[in-house]
Amino acid sequence: MRDFLKQVQAALWNGPMPETVDEETLRLHMRQGTATLVFPLLPMTPMMKMVCVQTMQEQVKVRYVLERAWQALEQAGIKAVLMKGVGLAMYWPEPSRRPWGDIDLYVGPEQYHPACAVMRAAFPDALKFDEELDHYKHYNLIADGVSIEVHRVSVSMTHPRDVRRYAKMEKTGMDSARLQEIHLQDKTMQVRIFEPTFNALMVMLHAWEHFMTQGANLRQICDLALLLKHTKNEIDAPRFKRWLKALRALDVWQLYMGILVHGLRMKADEVLFYDERVAPRAQKMLEALLNNRSAQERPQEKKPVPGNRFVRKWHTMQERLRQTEQIAPFSPQYARHQKMAVLLSGMRRVFAPDRRWE
């Protein structure tokens, strides 16, 4: 694991690269989403080369589908923001070394249904779903083998107060989104991305959301590290701190800063609100992240819970309560807040007529 972290650090910050290619280290890179970041800098085995080639082939498809989707939304007068993977790739040493998965387009609640209609019309042969029956967070369709997610919400919150507060932050992020030129393969595009203050908040909360559900990997933390490396001076620190406190997430942010400093070897003055007192918990969190195999090895589809809608939603609430116990060793403060949020929202959701939490 030590060689693994040293290789990630070397690839991120252009340092000396330990040329360890043992099977355990390679598997860890595959699980943690850092394979294409590191493999091109090592003596490549046939398997490593195959991974890099497949990633490049997938990126060609993603770029093609993104161009069509973006053009369709622009022509329809819908303001979209490219976020997460493809939108963060420009901060990596080379955009092609950041794997692109889904295309995530944030349009907000008001433009959500029109944007879904535009996507269905733009990709008539895509595998489509009914947005009313799809995930409350985003609508998904599969075009030419590429998943497009049209988001009305960028990150899901549990407590009703957090939902309201984060919605205002999202609106600020959308209103201040800016056009940015990005390079995808041999193509240059102009897209809209969130400005750095909201982008940093969203990227961290998205990584934390995945960590709570045991679906996180180190690549998400690399995203945050590189975003800060390139845009820290553009972040409105006082506003950002107010946002974190409003969402009870300052302690969580400081956990990630501890991982960036002690795990990825960033300097304390390159990050925001670093607190040395959080370092021991941050180290435990990093170890838990690197030892987590469930994100890759769990079944892609959960087995359906037998029973009616009430039973299925009750099962979801119990599962989320278990998740709060799992994060308690890392952020006891947020775990307490999340437990109360799950209990409060859960009783509402269990009896709600919609499909959320089923």
Secondary structure as the mmCIF struct_conf table of DSSP 4:
data_model
#
loop_
_struct_conf.conf_type_id
_struct_conf.id
_struct_conf.beg_label_comp_id
_struct_conf.beg_label_asym_id
_struct_conf.beg_label_seq_id
_struct_conf.end_label_comp_id
_struct_conf.end_label_asym_id
_struct_conf.end_label_seq_id
HELX_RH_AL_P HELX_RH_AL_P1 ARG A 2 TRP A 13
TURN_TY1_P TURN_TY1_P1 ASN A 14 ASN A 14
HELX_LH_PP_P HELX_LH_PP_P1 PRO A 16 PRO A 18
HELX_RH_AL_P HELX_RH_AL_P2 GLU A 23 GLN A 32
TURN_TY1_P TURN_TY1_P2 GLY A 33 GLY A 33
HELX_RH_AL_P HELX_RH_AL_P3 ALA A 35 VAL A 38
HELX_RH_3T_P HELX_RH_3T_P1 PHE A 39 LEU A 41
BEND BEND1 LEU A 42 LEU A 42
HELX_RH_AL_P HELX_RH_AL_P4 PRO A 46 GLN A 75
TURN_TY1_P TURN_TY1_P3 ALA A 76 GLY A 77
STRN STRN1 VAL A 81 MET A 83
HELX_RH_AL_P HELX_RH_AL_P5 LYS A 84 LEU A 88
HELX_RH_3T_P HELX_RH_3T_P2 ALA A 89 TYR A 91
BEND BEND2 TRP A 92 GLU A 94
HELX_RH_3T_P HELX_RH_3T_P3 PRO A 95 ARG A 97
BEND BEND3 ARG A 98 ARG A 98
BEND BEND4 ASP A 102 ASP A 102
STRN STRN2 ILE A 103 TYR A 106
HELX_RH_AL_P HELX_RH_AL_P6 GLY A 108 ALA A 122
TURN_TY1_P TURN_TY1_P4 PRO A 124 ASP A 125
BEND BEND5 ALA A 126 ALA A 126
STRN STRN3 LEU A 127 LEU A 127
TURN_TY1_P TURN_TY1_P5 GLU A 131 LEU A 133
BEND BEND6 ASP A 134 ASP A 134
BEND BEND7 TYR A 136 LYS A 137
STRN STRN4 HIS A 138 ALA A 143
TURN_TY1_P TURN_TY1_P6 ASP A 144 GLY A 145
STRN STRN5 VAL A 146 HIS A 151
BEND BEND8 ARG A 152 ARG A 152
BEND BEND9 SER A 154 VAL A 155
BEND BEND10 HIS A 159 HIS A 159
HELX_RH_AL_P HELX_RH_AL_P7 PRO A 160 ASP A 175
TURN_TY1_P TURN_TY1_P7 SER A 176 SER A 176
STRN STRN6 ARG A 178 LEU A 184
TURN_TY1_P TURN_TY1_P8 GLN A 185 ASP A 186
STRN STRN7 LYS A 187 ILE A 193
HELX_RH_AL_P HELX_RH_AL_P8 PRO A 196 MET A 212
TURN_TY1_P TURN_TY1_P9 THR A 213 GLN A 214
HELX_RH_AL_P HELX_RH_AL_P9 LEU A 218 THR A 231
HELX_RH_3T_P HELX_RH_3T_P4 LYS A 232 GLU A 234
BEND BEND11 ILE A 235 ILE A 235
HELX_RH_AL_P HELX_RH_AL_P10 ALA A 237 ALA A 246
TURN_TY1_P TURN_TY1_P10 LEU A 247 ARG A 248
HELX_RH_AL_P HELX_RH_AL_P11 LEU A 250 HIS A 262
TURN_TY1_P TURN_TY1_P11 GLY A 263 GLY A 263
BEND BEND12 LEU A 264 LEU A 264
HELX_RH_3T_P HELX_RH_3T_P5 ALA A 268 GLU A 270
BEND BEND13 VAL A 271 PHE A 273
HELX_RH_3T_P HELX_RH_3T_P6 GLU A 276 VAL A 278
HELX_RH_AL_P HELX_RH_AL_P12 ALA A 279 ASN A 291
HELX_RH_AL_P HELX_RH_AL_P13 SER A 294 GLU A 297
BEND BEND14 ARG A 298 ARG A 298
BEND BEND15 GLN A 300 GLU A 301
HELX_LH_PP_P HELX_LH_PP_P2 LYS A 302 PRO A 306
BEND BEND16 GLY A 307 GLY A 307
HELX_RH_AL_P HELX_RH_AL_P14 ARG A 309 ILE A 327
TURN_TY1_P TURN_TY1_P12 ALA A 328 PHE A 330
HELX_RH_AL_P HELX_RH_AL_P15 PRO A 332 PHE A 351
BEND BEND17 PRO A 353 ARG A 355
TURN_TY1_P TURN_TY1_P13 ARG A 356 TRP A 357
#
